[in-house]
Amino acid sequence: MSRTASIQRTTTETRVAVTVNLDGSGQAQVNTGVGFLDHMLCLLARHAALDLTVEAVGDTHVDFHHTVEDVGICLGQAIRQALGDKAGIRRYGHFTLPMEETLATAVWDLSGRYAFVFQASFPSPKIGDFDSELVEDFWQAVAANLLANLHLIVHYGRNSHHMAEAVFKAAARALRMAVEHDPRTEGIPSTKGVL
């Protein structure tokens, strides 16, 4: 069974198309018009071992917020659709990742219920021309549209670029674990019988 999905979203602010293959090899073709987001999405694909295609055109002359958030919305919806009924997956994933002086932890529960906790204090408001606060906005949109619990914690760090990259890589590695097939689990990994 192929675990792939494609999502398109068009608003007055953005046009976004996302395709995901959860059983890929980490290949990415990404063009959002937001250079730092492209960088983060490419490493997300590599570390989550999923194939990802993203094309986005947004009102970046205003700022990057709408584009970043709408890409997150579409990515969350695509992963959710690709997972189907979630039979046989591990469901939970966690990873603590060092990025030079930074340490970050990501924890997923693909529960079908949304909750999001983000604990990170970026020392600079900008990473190049990218607003640091957009890291939180992106992952909030992914979790809300995936209907998942996601906890992201930066334990410490000095460099905002390293901190953002650690968050994306940790989230990717933890997601890889959560969507994996568990050979010891048959059916839905919940006593409720549904996720």
Z-matrix of the N, CA and C atoms (Angstrom, degrees):
N
C 1 1.453
C 2 1.535 1 109.48
N 3 1.305 2 115.18 1 127.23
C 4 1.462 3 120.93 2 -178.00
C 5 1.522 4 110.45 3 -79.74
N 6 1.318 5 116.07 4 128.38
C 7 1.467 6 120.18 5 178.80
C 8 1.524 7 108.56 6 -104.41
N 9 1.335 8 113.82 7 72.89
C 10 1.455 9 121.23 8 -179.41
C 11 1.524 10 109.46 9 -127.68
N 12 1.322 11 115.79 10 157.78
C 13 1.461 12 120.20 11 176.63
C 14 1.522 13 108.68 12 -159.98
N 15 1.329 14 114.36 13 152.14
C 16 1.464 15 121.64 14 174.69
C 17 1.520 16 109.12 15 -128.76
N 18 1.306 17 116.33 16 135.73
C 19 1.457 18 122.83 17 -178.98
C 20 1.526 19 108.84 18 -129.21
N 21 1.307 20 116.03 19 136.62
C 22 1.460 21 120.99 20 172.99
C 23 1.518 22 108.97 21 -124.14
N 24 1.335 23 115.73 22 141.92
C 25 1.464 24 121.31 23 -179.95
C 26 1.527 25 107.75 24 -140.43
N 27 1.327 26 115.45 25 125.79
C 28 1.460 27 120.87 26 178.20
C 29 1.518 28 109.12 27 -126.19
N 30 1.324 29 115.15 28 125.24
C 31 1.461 30 121.64 29 175.55
C 32 1.526 31 107.93 30 -130.39
N 33 1.310 32 116.85 31 -178.88
C 34 1.465 33 120.09 32 175.32
C 35 1.521 34 111.62 33 -70.82
N 36 1.340 35 116.34 34 -11.11
C 37 1.468 36 120.99 35 -176.96
C 38 1.526 37 113.75 36 -106.36
N 39 1.340 38 116.98 37 -30.34
C 40 1.462 39 120.35 38 -175.14
C 41 1.524 40 111.92 39 -147.39
N 42 1.336 41 114.61 40 158.73
C 43 1.465 42 123.09 41 165.49
C 44 1.520 43 106.46 42 -128.13
N 45 1.324 44 116.01 43 119.57
C 46 1.462 45 120.76 44 -174.05
C 47 1.523 46 109.55 45 -130.26
N 48 1.331 47 115.97 46 136.59
C 49 1.464 48 122.14 47 172.99
C 50 1.528 49 107.72 48 -131.86
N 51 1.327 50 115.92 49 127.65
C 52 1.462 51 122.29 50 -178.55
C 53 1.522 52 108.89 51 -129.51
N 54 1.320 53 116.87 52 132.35
C 55 1.460 54 122.98 53 171.76
C 56 1.520 55 108.19 54 -124.58
N 57 1.322 56 116.44 55 134.63
C 58 1.454 57 121.01 56 -178.47
C 59 1.528 58 110.17 57 -133.13
N 60 1.330 59 115.06 58 141.61
C 61 1.464 60 122.68 59 172.38
C 62 1.519 61 106.80 60 -125.31
N 63 1.313 62 116.96 61 108.21
C 64 1.462 63 121.28 62 -175.13
C 65 1.522 64 112.71 63 -66.98
N 66 1.321 65 117.30 64 -19.99
C 67 1.457 66 121.38 65 -178.61
C 68 1.525 67 110.99 66 -108.05
N 69 1.311 68 115.27 67 35.72
C 70 1.452 69 120.75 68 -178.83
C 71 1.517 70 112.22 69 -85.86
N 72 1.333 71 114.53 70 -158.65
C 73 1.458 72 120.92 71 -177.29
C 74 1.522 73 112.44 72 -126.47
N 75 1.348 74 116.64 73 14.10
C 76 1.454 75 119.36 74 177.22
C 77 1.511 76 114.79 75 93.78
N 78 1.332 77 116.60 76 16.75
C 79 1.466 78 120.45 77 179.72
C 80 1.528 79 110.32 78 -81.25
N 81 1.322 80 115.81 79 141.54
C 82 1.467 81 120.11 80 -179.19
C 83 1.515 82 110.71 81 -137.64
N 84 1.319 83 115.14 82 136.31
C 85 1.470 84 123.04 83 168.87
C 86 1.519 85 105.51 84 -126.98
N 87 1.315 86 115.70 85 107.06
C 88 1.463 87 120.57 86 -168.86
C 89 1.515 88 110.05 87 -132.35
N 90 1.325 89 115.50 88 130.56
C 91 1.459 90 121.00 89 174.22
C 92 1.525 91 108.46 90 -148.40
N 93 1.327 92 116.06 91 99.12
C 94 1.471 93 120.68 92 -177.91
C 95 1.520 94 113.37 93 -109.53
N 96 1.331 95 116.84 94 -9.69
C 97 1.455 96 119.39 95 -173.04
C 98 1.517 97 112.97 96 82.00
N 99 1.337 98 116.25 97 -0.16
C 100 1.469 99 122.31 98 178.66
C 101 1.529 100 106.26 99 -121.18
N 102 1.309 101 117.24 100 102.45
C 103 1.458 102 121.83 101 -170.86
C 104 1.514 103 114.53 102 -56.69
N 105 1.318 104 116.87 103 -44.41
C 106 1.468 105 119.00 104 -178.07
C 107 1.524 106 110.84 105 -67.66
N 108 1.340 107 117.45 106 -38.39
C 109 1.464 108 120.53 107 177.16
C 110 1.528 109 110.03 108 -63.58
N 111 1.332 110 117.86 109 -41.76
C 112 1.470 111 120.25 110 176.83
C 113 1.529 112 110.55 111 -56.35
N 114 1.319 113 115.86 112 -45.28
C 115 1.473 114 121.41 113 179.14
C 116 1.528 115 110.85 114 -59.42
N 117 1.329 116 116.74 115 -45.35
C 118 1.460 117 121.01 116 -178.52
C 119 1.530 118 111.32 117 -67.50
N 120 1.321 119 117.82 118 -38.42
C 121 1.464 120 120.74 119 -179.20
C 122 1.529 121 111.58 120 -69.47
N 123 1.316 122 116.76 121 -35.03
C 124 1.467 123 119.78 122 177.27
C 125 1.526 124 111.03 123 -65.41
N 126 1.326 125 116.56 124 -42.60
C 127 1.468 126 117.42 125 179.19
C 128 1.530 127 111.22 126 -75.11
N 129 1.339 128 117.51 127 -27.17
C 130 1.464 129 120.54 128 172.56
C 131 1.527 130 110.30 129 -60.41
N 132 1.319 131 116.84 130 -48.27
C 133 1.468 132 120.49 131 179.58
C 134 1.521 133 110.96 132 -60.10
N 135 1.332 134 116.60 133 -45.24
C 136 1.461 135 120.35 134 -177.64
C 137 1.527 136 111.44 135 -62.42
N 138 1.324 137 116.92 136 -46.68
C 139 1.466 138 119.79 137 -174.12
C 140 1.531 139 113.01 138 -80.18
N 141 1.324 140 117.34 139 -23.71
C 142 1.468 141 120.22 140 174.58
C 143 1.524 142 111.54 141 -86.92
N 144 1.353 143 117.18 142 -7.45
C 145 1.468 144 122.92 143 -178.31
C 146 1.523 145 111.29 144 56.56
N 147 1.338 146 114.97 145 38.83
C 148 1.459 147 119.95 146 174.22
C 149 1.523 148 108.52 147 -118.09
N 150 1.324 149 115.88 148 155.00
C 151 1.458 150 120.61 149 174.81
C 152 1.522 151 108.01 150 -93.07
N 153 1.328 152 115.56 151 136.30
C 154 1.452 153 120.58 152 -171.70
C 155 1.520 154 110.38 153 -139.49
N 156 1.327 155 115.52 154 128.99
C 157 1.456 156 122.00 155 171.48
C 158 1.517 157 107.90 156 -121.59
N 159 1.315 158 116.75 157 127.34
C 160 1.458 159 121.87 158 179.20
C 161 1.526 160 108.92 159 -134.33
N 162 1.321 161 116.28 160 125.36
C 163 1.464 162 122.74 161 171.00
C 164 1.517 163 107.09 162 -124.72
N 165 1.314 164 116.43 163 125.38
C 166 1.464 165 120.20 164 -178.72
C 167 1.514 166 110.36 165 -141.13
N 168 1.312 167 115.09 166 139.26
C 169 1.461 168 122.70 167 171.22
C 170 1.514 169 106.04 168 -127.97
N 171 1.320 170 116.21 169 121.49
C 172 1.462 171 119.37 170 -177.04
C 173 1.514 172 112.45 171 -136.60
N 174 1.309 173 114.41 172 176.93
C 175 1.467 174 121.39 173 -178.26
C 176 1.529 175 110.24 174 -82.89
N 177 1.334 176 114.29 175 60.70
C 178 1.461 177 119.41 176 -176.61
C 179 1.528 178 112.21 177 -69.31
N 180 1.337 179 117.45 178 -11.22
C 181 1.465 180 119.60 179 173.20
C 182 1.531 181 110.85 180 -70.19
N 183 1.343 182 116.75 181 -20.98
C 184 1.471 183 121.46 182 174.43
C 185 1.523 184 108.27 183 -80.83
N 186 1.329 185 115.04 184 -65.62
C 187 1.468 186 124.32 185 169.19
C 188 1.519 187 106.44 186 -171.24
N 189 1.328 188 117.49 187 -172.15
C 190 1.461 189 120.70 188 -175.22
C 191 1.527 190 113.27 189 -91.94
N 192 1.319 191 118.02 190 -4.36
C 193 1.470 192 121.13 191 -169.74
C 194 1.525 193 112.37 192 -58.01
N 195 1.334 194 117.86 193 -51.61
C 196 1.459 195 120.07 194 -174.66
C 197 1.529 196 111.38 195 -62.38
N 198 1.324 197 116.63 196 -41.36
C 199 1.458 198 120.12 197 -179.84
C 200 1.523 199 111.03 198 -64.92
N 201 1.318 200 116.79 199 -47.60
C 202 1.469 201 120.78 200 -178.64
C 203 1.523 202 110.61 201 -61.84
N 204 1.315 203 116.92 202 -47.18
C 205 1.460 204 120.49 203 -178.24
C 206 1.523 205 111.72 204 -64.96
N 207 1.330 206 117.40 205 -42.22
C 208 1.464 207 119.69 206 -177.21
C 209 1.526 208 112.08 207 -71.25
N 210 1.326 209 117.65 208 -32.72
C 211 1.459 210 119.65 209 172.25
C 212 1.532 211 109.84 210 -63.46
N 213 1.332 212 117.12 211 -41.39
C 214 1.461 213 120.93 212 176.36
C 215 1.520 214 112.39 213 -61.30
N 216 1.326 215 116.22 214 -42.99
C 217 1.469 216 120.83 215 177.29
C 218 1.531 217 110.26 216 -57.72
N 219 1.319 218 116.07 217 -49.95
C 220 1.469 219 120.39 218 -177.35
C 221 1.524 220 112.09 219 -66.54
N 222 1.325 221 117.34 220 -38.71
C 223 1.461 222 119.54 221 178.38
C 224 1.523 223 110.79 222 -64.20
N 225 1.318 224 117.72 223 -44.09
C 226 1.456 225 121.00 224 177.43
C 227 1.519 226 112.25 225 -59.81
N 228 1.340 227 116.60 226 -44.13
C 229 1.463 228 120.70 227 179.17
C 230 1.523 229 111.52 228 -65.69
N 231 1.337 230 116.49 229 -38.36
C 232 1.466 231 119.98 230 -178.93
C 233 1.527 232 111.35 231 -67.29
N 234 1.323 233 117.14 232 -43.49
C 235 1.470 234 119.99 233 178.75
C 236 1.521 235 109.84 234 -64.08
N 237 1.313 236 116.37 235 -43.34
C 238 1.472 237 120.39 236 179.25
C 239 1.525 238 110.97 237 -59.27
N 240 1.323 239 117.22 238 -45.09
C 241 1.466 240 121.09 239 179.75
C 242 1.521 241 110.96 240 -66.24
N 243 1.331 242 116.51 241 -41.01
C 244 1.470 243 120.14 242 -178.46
C 245 1.526 244 111.87 243 -65.59
N 246 1.323 245 117.10 244 -29.73
C 247 1.471 246 120.91 245 -179.44
C 248 1.523 247 112.86 246 -71.61
N 249 1.316 248 117.77 247 -19.86
C 250 1.468 249 120.28 248 -178.88
C 251 1.517 250 111.36 249 59.94
N 252 1.348 251 116.87 250 -131.09
C 253 1.471 252 119.66 251 -178.71
C 254 1.530 253 112.88 252 -85.11
N 255 1.340 254 116.57 253 -0.94
C 256 1.469 255 124.12 254 176.65
C 257 1.530 256 113.77 255 70.64
N 258 1.299 257 116.61 256 15.66
C 259 1.466 258 119.73 257 179.41
C 260 1.528 259 109.83 258 -61.64
N 261 1.323 260 115.69 259 132.39
C 262 1.448 261 122.02 260 173.52
C 263 1.517 262 116.67 261 81.38
N 264 1.334 263 118.33 262 0.96
C 265 1.467 264 118.62 263 179.71
C 266 1.530 265 110.50 264 -84.83
N 267 1.317 266 114.77 265 165.14
C 268 1.460 267 119.12 266 177.65
C 269 1.530 268 111.82 267 -71.93
N 270 1.324 269 117.56 268 -30.27
C 271 1.459 270 125.50 269 178.26
C 272 1.528 271 112.99 270 78.14
N 273 1.314 272 117.65 271 -49.29
C 274 1.471 273 121.91 272 -179.48
C 275 1.522 274 110.18 273 -99.84
N 276 1.318 275 115.59 274 144.68
C 277 1.453 276 120.69 275 174.27
C 278 1.511 277 110.01 276 -148.73
N 279 1.317 278 116.06 277 143.50
C 280 1.465 279 119.66 278 179.29
C 281 1.512 280 108.85 279 -148.27
N 282 1.324 281 115.86 280 147.39
C 283 1.462 282 119.68 281 179.00
C 284 1.513 283 109.17 282 -157.23
N 285 1.313 284 116.31 283 134.11
C 286 1.455 285 122.47 284 171.76
C 287 1.519 286 107.68 285 -112.03
N 288 1.325 287 115.77 286 125.26
C 289 1.454 288 120.82 287 -168.91
C 290 1.524 289 111.69 288 -129.37
N 291 1.333 290 117.14 289 130.39
C 292 1.464 291 120.54 290 173.42
C 293 1.524 292 110.43 291 -88.04
N 294 1.313 293 116.01 292 140.92
C 295 1.466 294 121.86 293 172.28
C 296 1.517 295 106.19 294 -133.58
N 297 1.320 296 115.48 295 89.06
C 298 1.459 297 122.64 296 -173.56
C 299 1.534 298 109.45 297 55.21
N 300 1.330 299 119.13 298 -114.38
C 301 1.479 300 120.53 299 -175.69
C 302 1.528 301 112.92 300 -83.49
N 303 1.329 302 116.86 301 -1.93
C 304 1.468 303 122.39 302 -174.39
C 305 1.520 304 110.70 303 -102.48
N 306 1.338 305 116.54 304 145.92
C 307 1.462 306 122.37 305 173.16
C 308 1.522 307 108.02 306 -130.68
N 309 1.344 308 115.48 307 127.08
C 310 1.466 309 120.95 308 -178.68
C 311 1.518 310 110.53 309 -132.28
N 312 1.334 311 115.42 310 147.45
C 313 1.466 312 122.63 311 177.06
C 314 1.523 313 109.16 312 -123.98
N 315 1.327 314 115.69 313 137.88
C 316 1.462 315 122.44 314 173.03
C 317 1.522 316 108.45 315 -126.27
N 318 1.332 317 116.21 316 138.11
C 319 1.465 318 122.52 317 178.97
C 320 1.520 319 108.80 318 -135.55
N 321 1.336 320 116.44 319 126.58
C 322 1.470 321 123.14 320 178.98
C 323 1.523 322 110.45 321 -114.38
N 324 1.321 323 115.16 322 145.88
C 325 1.461 324 123.53 323 160.99
C 326 1.519 325 106.27 324 -132.95
N 327 1.318 326 116.47 325 112.37
C 328 1.466 327 121.30 326 -179.09
C 329 1.524 328 108.99 327 -83.72
N 330 1.314 329 114.34 328 64.55
C 331 1.459 330 123.67 329 -165.84
C 332 1.525 331 114.38 330 -86.76
N 333 1.336 332 118.04 331 -13.81
C 334 1.448 333 119.74 332 -170.98
C 335 1.511 334 112.51 333 83.44
N 336 1.332 335 116.44 334 4.84
C 337 1.469 336 122.27 335 177.26
C 338 1.520 337 107.93 336 -127.91
N 339 1.329 338 115.57 337 141.57
C 340 1.458 339 120.33 338 -175.53
C 341 1.521 340 111.99 339 -93.29
N 342 1.314 341 115.24 340 131.50
C 343 1.467 342 122.38 341 166.93
C 344 1.520 343 106.39 342 -154.18
N 345 1.319 344 116.46 343 143.15
C 346 1.462 345 120.19 344 -175.72
C 347 1.519 346 109.00 345 -142.83
N 348 1.330 347 115.23 346 128.11
C 349 1.464 348 121.78 347 175.66
C 350 1.523 349 107.06 348 -128.66
N 351 1.322 350 115.93 349 128.88
C 352 1.461 351 121.41 350 -179.25
C 353 1.512 352 108.22 351 -130.65
N 354 1.312 353 116.17 352 116.23
C 355 1.460 354 121.20 353 179.21
C 356 1.520 355 108.59 354 -123.34
N 357 1.314 356 115.14 355 97.46
C 358 1.462 357 121.60 356 178.18
C 359 1.512 358 107.91 357 -156.88
N 360 1.294 359 115.58 358 138.92
C 361 1.456 360 121.07 359 178.59
C 362 1.527 361 107.86 360 -123.63
N 363 1.335 362 115.74 361 99.96
C 364 1.457 363 120.42 362 -178.20
C 365 1.530 364 109.75 363 -74.94
N 366 1.325 365 116.93 364 132.74
C 367 1.467 366 119.57 365 -177.48
C 368 1.524 367 113.50 366 -72.65
N 369 1.339 368 117.84 367 -19.53
C 370 1.462 369 120.16 368 178.58
C 371 1.523 370 109.58 369 -126.84
N 372 1.332 371 117.92 370 143.84
C 373 1.467 372 120.51 371 -178.94
C 374 1.521 373 113.26 372 -72.13
N 375 1.328 374 117.51 373 -18.15
C 376 1.458 375 121.74 374 -177.38
C 377 1.523 376 110.52 375 -127.66
N 378 1.339 377 115.23 376 146.47
C 379 1.459 378 123.08 377 167.89
C 380 1.521 379 103.93 378 -117.88
N 381 1.317 380 117.42 379 96.55
C 382 1.462 381 120.33 380 -167.47
C 383 1.515 382 108.45 381 65.35
N 384 1.334 383 117.08 382 -121.16
C 385 1.468 384 120.45 383 176.31
C 386 1.531 385 112.28 384 -103.06
N 387 1.324 386 116.57 385 14.17
C 388 1.470 387 123.48 386 -177.49
C 389 1.524 388 109.14 387 -100.44
N 390 1.334 389 117.28 388 127.22
C 391 1.460 390 121.01 389 177.96
C 392 1.522 391 110.13 390 -70.25
N 393 1.319 392 116.95 391 125.99
C 394 1.471 393 121.37 392 -178.03
C 395 1.520 394 112.03 393 -57.33
N 396 1.334 395 117.13 394 -34.98
C 397 1.474 396 120.48 395 -177.49
C 398 1.526 397 112.07 396 -64.38
N 399 1.331 398 117.99 397 -16.72
C 400 1.458 399 120.75 398 -179.56
C 401 1.523 400 112.64 399 -70.72
N 402 1.326 401 117.44 400 -19.28
C 403 1.471 402 119.83 401 174.02
C 404 1.523 403 109.18 402 -59.75
N 405 1.320 404 116.78 403 -47.66
C 406 1.468 405 120.92 404 178.14
C 407 1.523 406 111.01 405 -64.10
N 408 1.327 407 117.44 406 -43.50
C 409 1.464 408 120.84 407 -178.21
C 410 1.528 409 111.62 408 -62.21
N 411 1.327 410 116.82 409 -39.43
C 412 1.462 411 120.66 410 178.96
C 413 1.519 412 111.03 411 -61.65
N 414 1.329 413 116.77 412 -51.25
C 415 1.464 414 119.67 413 -175.12
C 416 1.517 415 112.03 414 -71.72
N 417 1.322 416 117.62 415 -29.39
C 418 1.461 417 120.28 416 173.88
C 419 1.527 418 109.65 417 -62.06
N 420 1.344 419 116.47 418 -43.63
C 421 1.466 420 120.77 419 179.70
C 422 1.526 421 111.28 420 -65.35
N 423 1.340 422 117.14 421 -40.88
C 424 1.473 423 120.10 422 177.89
C 425 1.527 424 110.26 423 -61.16
N 426 1.326 425 116.82 424 -51.43
C 427 1.469 426 120.66 425 -176.42
C 428 1.518 427 111.83 426 -62.77
N 429 1.333 428 117.49 427 -41.73
C 430 1.465 429 121.33 428 -178.13
C 431 1.519 430 111.28 429 -64.01
N 432 1.326 431 117.14 430 -38.10
C 433 1.458 432 120.70 431 -176.84
C 434 1.514 433 113.30 432 -88.54
N 435 1.314 434 117.11 433 -19.63
C 436 1.460 435 121.82 434 170.84
C 437 1.528 436 111.16 435 -82.07
N 438 1.326 437 116.52 436 -15.22
C 439 1.466 438 123.09 437 -173.68
C 440 1.529 439 109.39 438 56.10
N 441 1.322 440 114.22 439 62.91
C 442 1.459 441 121.36 440 -176.68
C 443 1.517 442 110.07 441 -134.43
N 444 1.319 443 115.36 442 158.25
C 445 1.459 444 121.34 443 165.92
C 446 1.520 445 106.57 444 -86.27
N 447 1.320 446 116.73 445 131.18
C 448 1.454 447 120.88 446 176.44
C 449 1.517 448 108.87 447 -139.62
N 450 1.311 449 115.57 448 123.05
C 451 1.464 450 122.40 449 176.38
C 452 1.524 451 107.61 450 -116.61
N 453 1.309 452 116.18 451 124.66
C 454 1.458 453 122.83 452 179.65
C 455 1.521 454 108.92 453 -123.91
N 456 1.317 455 115.89 454 125.13
C 457 1.463 456 120.89 455 -176.45
C 458 1.525 457 108.93 456 -132.96
N 459 1.324 458 116.06 457 126.48
C 460 1.460 459 120.30 458 168.40
C 461 1.525 460 106.29 459 -100.27
N 462 1.309 461 116.21 460 109.40
C 463 1.464 462 120.70 461 -175.21
C 464 1.517 463 111.24 462 -68.15
N 465 1.334 464 115.44 463 -40.30
C 466 1.456 465 120.69 464 176.34
C 467 1.516 466 108.57 465 -166.93
N 468 1.312 467 115.40 466 161.41
C 469 1.453 468 121.38 467 178.39
C 470 1.515 469 109.83 468 173.68
N 471 1.311 470 116.35 469 163.11
C 472 1.461 471 121.80 470 -178.97
C 473 1.523 472 111.78 471 -119.98
N 474 1.340 473 116.79 472 -34.44
C 475 1.451 474 122.86 473 -173.16
C 476 1.529 475 109.42 474 -104.56
N 477 1.329 476 117.44 475 122.87
C 478 1.468 477 121.10 476 -175.06
C 479 1.526 478 112.43 477 -62.41
N 480 1.321 479 117.29 478 -36.01
C 481 1.467 480 120.19 479 177.14
C 482 1.532 481 110.19 480 -62.78
N 483 1.317 482 116.36 481 -47.28
C 484 1.464 483 119.80 482 178.34
C 485 1.526 484 111.27 483 -60.52
N 486 1.329 485 116.72 484 -39.87
C 487 1.458 486 120.62 485 -178.19
C 488 1.524 487 111.21 486 -65.61
N 489 1.326 488 116.77 487 -44.88
C 490 1.467 489 120.35 488 178.24
C 491 1.522 490 110.92 489 -63.66
N 492 1.321 491 116.27 490 -43.31
C 493 1.461 492 120.23 491 -179.27
C 494 1.518 493 111.02 492 -65.50
N 495 1.316 494 117.44 493 -38.68
C 496 1.466 495 120.59 494 177.30
C 497 1.520 496 110.92 495 -62.65
N 498 1.335 497 117.59 496 -39.67
C 499 1.459 498 121.58 497 178.23
C 500 1.526 499 110.20 498 -62.24
N 501 1.324 500 117.17 499 -48.40
C 502 1.468 501 120.41 500 -178.36
C 503 1.531 502 111.43 501 -64.38
N 504 1.324 503 116.88 502 -42.79
C 505 1.465 504 119.41 503 -179.09
C 506 1.527 505 111.80 504 -68.42
N 507 1.323 506 117.05 505 -41.50
C 508 1.465 507 119.84 506 178.41
C 509 1.526 508 110.54 507 -64.68
N 510 1.333 509 116.65 508 -43.46
C 511 1.468 510 120.06 509 178.45
C 512 1.519 511 110.98 510 -61.91
N 513 1.328 512 116.53 511 -39.03
C 514 1.455 513 120.99 512 179.49
C 515 1.523 514 111.64 513 -65.62
N 516 1.322 515 116.63 514 -47.71
C 517 1.466 516 120.58 515 -179.26
C 518 1.529 517 111.44 516 -63.62
N 519 1.340 518 116.40 517 -39.24
C 520 1.463 519 120.35 518 178.38
C 521 1.523 520 111.09 519 -68.87
N 522 1.338 521 117.26 520 -37.98
C 523 1.462 522 120.89 521 177.35
C 524 1.522 523 110.59 522 -64.68
N 525 1.314 524 116.06 523 -41.10
C 526 1.471 525 120.66 524 176.88
C 527 1.520 526 110.76 525 -54.61
N 528 1.328 527 116.44 526 -43.46
C 529 1.462 528 121.18 527 178.65
C 530 1.538 529 110.58 528 -65.88
N 531 1.316 530 117.04 529 -44.25
C 532 1.465 531 120.82 530 -174.26
C 533 1.524 532 113.16 531 -66.55
N 534 1.345 533 117.81 532 -35.69
C 535 1.468 534 120.14 533 -177.12
C 536 1.519 535 112.99 534 -88.13
N 537 1.338 536 117.42 535 -7.36
C 538 1.469 537 121.13 536 -179.47
C 539 1.521 538 111.63 537 -61.57
N 540 1.316 539 115.03 538 147.92
C 541 1.456 540 120.46 539 171.10
C 542 1.529 541 108.68 540 -72.60
N 543 1.309 542 115.60 541 132.38
C 544 1.465 543 121.94 542 178.04
C 545 1.526 544 107.81 543 -102.14
N 546 1.337 545 118.20 544 112.78
C 547 1.463 546 119.87 545 -176.28
C 548 1.526 547 113.49 546 -64.23
N 549 1.332 548 117.76 547 -15.14
C 550 1.465 549 120.93 548 -179.69
C 551 1.525 550 112.66 549 -95.57
N 552 1.328 551 116.77 550 -2.29
C 553 1.463 552 120.58 551 -177.97
C 554 1.511 553 110.35 552 -112.74
N 555 1.317 554 116.12 553 125.46
C 556 1.455 555 121.19 554 171.85
C 557 1.517 556 108.02 555 -109.03
N 558 1.308 557 115.81 556 138.89
C 559 1.455 558 119.43 557 177.33
C 560 1.524 559 112.07 558 75.69
N 561 1.316 560 114.60 559 -157.59
C 562 1.466 561 122.31 560 -174.07
C 563 1.535 562 109.46 561 -79.31
N 564 1.333 563 118.57 562 129.11
C 565 1.475 564 120.63 563 -178.95
C 566 1.526 565 112.21 564 -79.92
N 567 1.337 566 115.40 565 63.66
C 568 1.466 567 121.62 566 178.36
C 569 1.513 568 109.13 567 -159.72
N 570 1.332 569 117.00 568 143.09
C 571 1.456 570 119.93 569 175.36
C 572 1.530 571 111.09 570 -70.54
N 573 1.336 572 117.82 571 -14.72
C 574 1.467 573 121.53 572 176.74
C 575 1.525 574 111.86 573 -74.66
N 576 1.350 575 116.21 574 -22.50
C 577 1.455 576 120.04 575 -178.76
C 578 1.523 577 113.49 576 86.11
N 579 1.327 578 116.99 577 0.44
C 580 1.461 579 121.12 578 -179.83
C 581 1.520 580 108.90 579 -152.94
N 582 1.325 581 116.58 580 144.72
C 583 1.456 582 122.54 581 173.73
C 584 1.519 583 108.65 582 -124.33
